[in-house]
Amino acid sequence: MVRTQIQLTEKQFQALKRVAARERISMAEVIRRALYRVVAAESLPDREEIKRRALAAIGSCHSGIPDLAERHDEYWAEDIARDHLR
């Protein structure tokens, strides 16, 4: 591990201390976990990219069943019953 030093306000320090005590982990571990969440979020696509992908997926799957939207529960129940009999 690499040792580093940070400066916190008194309020941040007290909050960090409370979280560490509640979770029964070190303050350093709280900071590492928080940093991990921030870094992981950086690698996710941005909201516009997520929206673009979702819109591109709309209508891309076709079941060939014309009334699937209206009767999906019935079709699902039939599939479950058929799988259960196998």
N, C-alpha and C positions, 0 to 999 in steps of 0.2 A: 504494500500500500504506500501511497504517497501522502506525506503529512503536509497539511496546508493550514493557513490561519485565516479566519474571517472575523469581521466586526459586525456585531448585532446591536440593535437598540435594546434597552432594558426590557421593553415590552416583548420584543422578539425572543430574547433570551428566556424570559419567564414562560412564554408560550411553548417554546422548544422544550424546556425543562418539564412542563406539565405533560406534554405529549409523550416524552420519553418515559416518565414515571408511569403514566397510564398504560402504555404499551409494554412496559418492563424491558425496554431496550435502551441503549446508550443514546446520548444526544447526537453523537457522530452518526449512528445508524439512522436516526430520524432524518438527518441532513442527507445522507447517502440515498435513502429511499425517495425523498422529495426530489433530489437532483435526478434520479433515475426516471421519475415520472416526467419531468420537464424534458429531458433528453429524448425519451421514448416518444413524446408528443411531437418533437421536432421531425421525427422520421415518418410521421403519418402524412398522407396527402392532405392538402388544405381543403377547406370547405367547398370551394368552387370545383376542385377536382372530384371530390366525393359526389357532389351534385351532378357533375357531368357524367360520371360513371353510372349513377343511378338512372338518370334519364336515358342513357344509351341502352340500359338493360330492359327498359319498359317495352313490352311487346315482343321481346326476343325469344320467348318460349311459347310454343304452341302445343296444346294437348290434343287438338283434333276433336275435342268434345265441345259441341256448340253451347250446351247449357251448363257447363262446369261452374261458372260463377254463381248461378242460381241454386245448383244442387250439390255443391262441393261437399257438404256434410254427409249427404246420402252416399256419394261415391266413396268418401273416406271410410264410412262405416262398412260398406261392402268390401273394401280392400282389407280392412282389419279382420272382418269375419272370414274372408277367404284365406288370409295368412294364418289365422288361428286354426283352420281346419287342416292345414298342411302338416 
